[in-house]
Each structure stands twice: as C-alpha cells, then as structure tokens.
Amino acid sequence: MAHELSFDANGDAEAFFVKQSAWHREGHLWQESPSFEQAMSVVGYEVGKRDSYTRLLTADGDEYFRKNETSATIWRLDSEVELGTVGPDYQIIQGSTAFRGLEPLVDSGILLLDTGGILRKGADAWLLGRFDTERFGPTLREVYGRENMVPYFLVTVNHTGRKKATMAETTIRVVCANTLGMAERGMNASNSVGVSHKGNAEVKMIDASEKMLAGIIARFETVAEQYRLLRQTILDRQAFEKLVLDAVCPDPKAEKEFKADSPRAELVVERAEAKRGELTRMWTSGAGHTADFSAFEAYNAVAEVLDHDAAGLFPTRGQDGGRVQSLLDGRLGELKAIVLTNLTKHAVKAGK
C-alpha cells in the first residue's frame, strides 16, 4: 500500500498529523492542532503555468522549437517538478488560496486542523479539520460530542488538470493517497463543492468556501436536535419491528406473493430471520449501546449493520467499493434514510 506522500529536500514527508500518527509513520506528529500559518508551512507551496514547446527539425536537419497553442505545463515552483499538462485556458488555484477559506474558523478555534499533506510531488494537497463541539450550542455538544459524530471538513487542490479543487464534509480521516481517494469517492452534491480551473477560479473557490461554511453550525444543531429527540424516545418490540425490521428486511411469510412450497422458500425465510436477528441484536447489545431501547440506538443498529455488515448479510457488488457506493446513493443508503424518517416521525408523534 503506497502512501504517495511527497518528501522535502531533507527527506521529511510533507504532511502533518495531530495526536494520532498515520499508518505509514511519516510526516510531522504534533500534539496540538496547529495554527493556520503552521499548517501552511507544510502544505503551502506554490505552482506556476508555463508555455510548452514541441521540438521540430527543419528540412536541413536543424533543430527548433515551436510553442504549443493548445497546451501548457504546471510546475511546482520550489522544487521545479513538472506536475501536469493542461489547456491554455487552465486557471491555477493555489493551495494558499483554497485553504485560506478555513483560516477564520481555525483562528477562532471553531475548526481544529487534524491532518494535511502533499501527494505525488505536489500534484495534490489536502487540509483536514474537525469542528470543535465545545464551540457549539448545548444540544450539539450533548449529542455530537458524546457520539463523536462531527464529520471532518476537507479541502483539496490538484495541479494536474485532471480534478477540480474541492471542499467537502467527510467521515474519512485523510492521511495518504488511499484515504484521500476514499473521501473523494464519498463526495456528492449534498456534502461537497467542486471548483473547475476555469475563468476566475480562485475567486470562485473563495466564494464557494464561504457559501459552504455559512450556517454549517446551525445545520449541525438541527441534526443534533433530531438525534436528541430519538434518544429520548423509547421503542417497544412491536414499534421496532414495524419501523426498523419491516423497513430493512420484511418478513417474507407476511408478503402476499410468498409461496411456502417454493424450493427456495426455506432459504428466503432463513436469510430474512438472520437479518432481523442481527438488527435486533445490535439494537439491544451493539457496541457502545446501553440497551435503553431508544429510537436513537435503533437507528445506530441499522447504521452499524449496513455500514459494516460483519455478518455478511447485506452483500453488495464490488465488495468494499460497492458498499461505499450503495451507502452513498444506492439501496443501503436508501434503507438508512427510510428508517431515520420512520423513527423521526414516530418520535415526533410520541413527544406530542
């Protein structure tokens, strides 16, 4: 497994990690979240765009060079490394500009920088932070702080002409090329913004950063209020079966088209019972659960089973990659959303 981190002239990996080192044991390990300027001392290199030329020969065999009108090259300026070939209209988004949108949040202590680094000699760079729940309101501190549910906020830049600069919420702690790829595969229209290297790209990046971060704490507060309501709502077995089990894995014997004499009937029933049994087990005795039979722990049971599926009851195509995709925009994600809606409606009704 290659981490693809870049190294400076002294042989040090151009990356930092706070409190918890990465699997590769490379980079700077800091015990406190750095200031914005400290982080930029590691990831704040600059790039430039240069004309490209094609080597040609005259009829007499003399060499000459002609400027390419359809391409240019991107170079890392401090190391003179060529990073990629781009079109003539390509606009650079410097990391110093892309990351700058986080500076006010870092300076105020709302966002604690956790990791940052440079990959592939400068082709990619990232900065990752986590929102400090102590700076939030009491409801969010109660729910998110206890469950450690606050996502990371990720900013990435790319200088090869192949990817947009991005900002995204992610549950992935980015420490290398592989984890950055995982985070990027989890990006969608609801949790990320991408800025193309066209037009006034750097201004667009700043605007996008401001829009995405505006009101983010208020949104967390709204979600936290929903989770607190679920925590306060106790389910009986009948409600759990109706709101969770019947939504995720209906009892096949209760369906009209079920044929008890079918050759596969017994197997279908066994699989459904195994799924329902595992969901129930996770609700009553899953990791970190207090067996209070709350709607919150019912939802966590579904998330645990569908996200990780240690028992192999909900297979997906493509193994891990297929599971991630299904959780993001496929059937598994749809099931989780249905259960959350069911439980929330029940909790609101029970609270009236």
N, C-alpha and C positions, 0 to 999 in steps of 0.2 A: 504494500500500500504506500504510494508516494504522496508525501505531503505537498510537494511542489512549492515550498516556501523559497523566497529569494534570500540571498546572503550578501552582506556588505563586504567591503574590502578587507575587513578584519576577520571575516569568516563567521560573523554572527548573523543568525537568522533575523530578517527584518519583520519581526512580529512581537507582540506583547500579549500577556495573559495575566489576569488578576486573580490572585489567591490559588487558583487551580490550574496547574500546568496541563498542557495538551499531551496526547498520547505519544507524540514524537519527541517530547522533552526538549524542543528547540525554542529559541526566542527568549525574550525578557520575561521573567516572572516577577510581578510586582504584588506587594501585599495590600496596597491601597489603589483604588480607582484613580487613574491619572487625570491631570487637568487636560484641557483640550490641546494646549501647546505641547505638553509632554507626549501626548499621543501622536501629534503631528510630527514630532521629532523622529518618529519611527516610520510613519506611513505617508509623510508629506512631500514626496518627491514630485518633480515637475517633468512634463513631457513637451515635445515640440513637433511640429509638422514641417517636413522638408520636401522639396521637389524630388522626383525620381527621374532617372535618365536611362535610356536604352543605348547600349554600346553597338555601334554600327561601323561598317567598313566602306570606304569609297571604292570605285572601280579599280583604283591603283593599289588597293590594299591598305590605305592609310586609315587609322582608327579615329573615330569621332563619336561624340555623344549627343543624343537628341533628347530634349526634355519631353517627358510623357505628359500629355494633356489630360489623360483620363485617370491618373493615379498619383498618389503621393505616399510618403512613408512617415510613420510615427516613431519617434526616438525618445528614449529615456535620457534626459539631459545630463544627469550627474554621472552616469556610467557609460554613456554613448552606446547603448544597446538598442538595436532596431527591434521594434515591438510588432509592427504590422504594416500592411499596405491598405490604404484607404482611398476613397474617391476624392476628387479635388474640392468638393463642397463639404467634406467632413469637418465638423467643428469639434475641437477638443473640449472636454470637460475635465479640468484639472481636479485631482483629488482634494486639493486645498479648498476648492470652491464647493465640490459636492459634499464634503464633510462639514463645511462651515455652518450648514443649517443646524447642526447639533450643538454648536458652541453655546448659545444662550441656555439651553437645557442643561448642559454639562456644568457651566459656570454657576447656575442656580442650584445645582445639586439634584434636580429632578431626574436627570439621566446619569447613571453611573456607567462609565465606559468599562467594558469587560474584556474584549479582545480586539485586536486589529492586526493587519498584516499585509504583506505584499507577496504576490504569487507570480511564478513564471517570469522572473527577472524584471517584473514591472508591468506585465500585460494586464494584471488585475490587482486590485487592492480593496480592502474592506475595513469598516469600522463598525463595531457592535457594542450596544449598550443595553442596560436593563433599567427600567423605571424604578425609582426608589419609592416603595409603598409608604414609607414614613412621611413622604411629602404629600400624600393623597389624603382624602377625607376619611372619616372613621369607618364608613361602610366598606370602602375598598380595602383599607388596611386589615379589617377583620377577615374578609373573605380571601382576597388575593394573597395577603401576607401569610396567612396560615396555610394555604394550599400551594403556595409558591407557583401561582398560575400566571403571573405577569409575563407576557412574551418579551423577547428581545426586540430591539429596533436595529435594523441592519441598513447600512448604506454601502453600495458597491460602485466601483468605477472600472471600466475596461478600456484599454487603449489599442485594441487590435482591429477595430472596425466591425467586430462580429456581434457585439452585445450592447444594449443600452446601459446607461447609468441607472441605478435603481435605488429605491427606498422601500423597505418592507418590514412588516411585523413577522416574526418567525419564532418558532419554539426550538429551533436548532442553534446550539452554541457553535458558532463558526470558529474553527481552529486550523483549517487546512483546505486544500483544494476539494477534497471529497465532501466535507461538511458544507462548504460554500455551494457546491453543486446540489446537495440535498435541499438546502434552503432555497435555492433558485427554482428547483422543481416544485416547491411548495407555494410559489408566488402565483397570485391570481388577481383579478380586478378588484377584489374586496380587501386585500391585505397589502397591496403594493402599488407603486407608481414607477413607471419607466420613462426615461427621457432620451430621445434619439439624438444623435450627434448631427443635428441639422439646425439651420437658422441660428438664432441667438441661444445656443444650447445652454450656456452657463446661467443665463438669466432664467431660462425655463426651469433649470434644476433648482435654483433658489426658490422660485415661485411654487414649484411642486412640493418642495420640502416644507414650506410654510403652510400650505394647504393641508398636507397630510398630518402634520403635527398639531394643527389648530384643533382644539377641542378633544384631543385624544384622552386626556384625563377624565373629562366629563363622560366620554363614552365608556371608559373603564368603570366609572362609578355606576352607570346604568346597568351594565352587565353584572357588577358585584351585587347590586340590589336584587337582581333576579336570582342570583345564586343564594343570597341570604334567605330569600323567600322560600326557595326549595329546601334549604337546610332546616327551616322551621316547620316544614310540612311533613308529617309522619304518614306513611302509607301502610295499609293493611295488605295482606297477601292478595286479596281479591283485586285491589287497586293496582298492585304491582303487576299482576298477570295481565290486566286489561291495558294498562298504559305502557308497559315495557315489553313483556314477553310476547303478547299478541301482536305488537307492532314490529318487533325484530324477527320473531320466528313463530308464526301462528301454529296452533295445534292442528296438524293435518287431519285428524279424526273429526274435527269440527267443521271442516270445509265440505260443501255440497258435492264437489267432484271427487272426493276421496272414495276409493274403492278398496275395501278391506281385503278382497280376494285377489288383488293385483299381486304379481310376483315381487314387486318392489315395495309393497305396502309396509311390510315389517321394517325394512331398511329405512324408509322415509320417516316412519314413526320414531325409530331409534335415534336418528340424527336430530330430529326436532327436539326430542326429550333431552338429548345430550346438550344441545344449545341452551334450552330453557333451564336445565340444571346448572350449567356453568354460569349463566347470568344471575341466577338466584344465589349461587354460592358467593359470587363476587359482591353481590348486594349485602349479604349478611356477614361475610367474613373476609372480604378482599383486603389487599394491602392498604394499611392506613385507615381502614374503616372502623368505626366504633360500634357497629351493629345497632345504630339507633333507628334503622328502618326509615330514614328520611328520603325524600324525593331527590335531594342532592346526591346522596350515596347511591341511589338507583341510577341516576344519570352517570355518575362516575363508574359504576359497574359496567354499563354499556360501553363507555369510552375505553375502559381497560380491556374488555374482551375484544372489541372491534379493532382497536388500535394495535394491539399486540398479539392477540389470538394465540396464546401459548399452547392451547389445546388443539389448535389446527381445525377448528370447527367452521371457520368462515374463510375458506381459501380464495385467493384471487389470482388472476393471470399475471405472470411476470414476477411472482414472488414478492420481495420487498418493494421493488419499484411499482409493481402493480397495486400493492396495498396502499402505498402513499397516494397514488393517483386516485384510487377508489375512495379513499378518505377525503380527498380534496374536492373532487367533483363527480364522484361515481356513487354506486349503490351504498357503500358503507357510510359515506358522509350523509347521504340522504336518510339512512336509518337513524343516525345520531340526531339529525335535525328533527325528525318526526318525534322521537322520544322526548327531546327537550321541549318541543311545543306541547306535547301531551302533558308532561309533568308541570309545565308552567301554567297552562290553563287550569289544571286540577288544583295547583297551589293557590292561584288567584281566587278560584271559586271557594276553596276551603277557608280562605282567610277572610271572606266577607261575613 
